Amino acid sequence: MNKSDPTFESLKKDPQAAQLLGDPTALKALLSSPETRKLVSLLSQAGGDSLQSAAKAAATGKPDALMGILNQVMGSPEGAQAAQAFQKKTQKP
C-alpha cells in the first residue's frame, strides 16, 4: 500500500489499525488467515465490482455504500459467522 494513499492515512488514525500496520508479520498473518479470506470472499460476492469504490468512499468519510454491502453480508448466517470469526481474530488476547 502506498504510504501517501489517503486510505492508508485514515487507517493510521485508528489505534488498533495503526498498531497492526506497524507490525508487518501480524498484518501478513491477518490478511492470509482463513477468517479474512472468508470475509473478503463474501464481501466480494455481495459487492462485486463496486466493493473497491465503496471502500475508498468509506475511507474518505462516505461509508453508506460499504455499509450497505456489509449489512447485506451480515444479514446471512454465513456472513454473520464470518464477521464474528474475523472480529475474534482481530481482538487483543
ABEGO torsion letter per residue (X at the ends): XBAABAAAAAAAABAAAAAAAABAAAAAAAAABAAAAAAAAAAAAAAEAAAAAAAAAAAAGBAAAAAAAAAAAAABAAAAAAAAAAAAAABBX
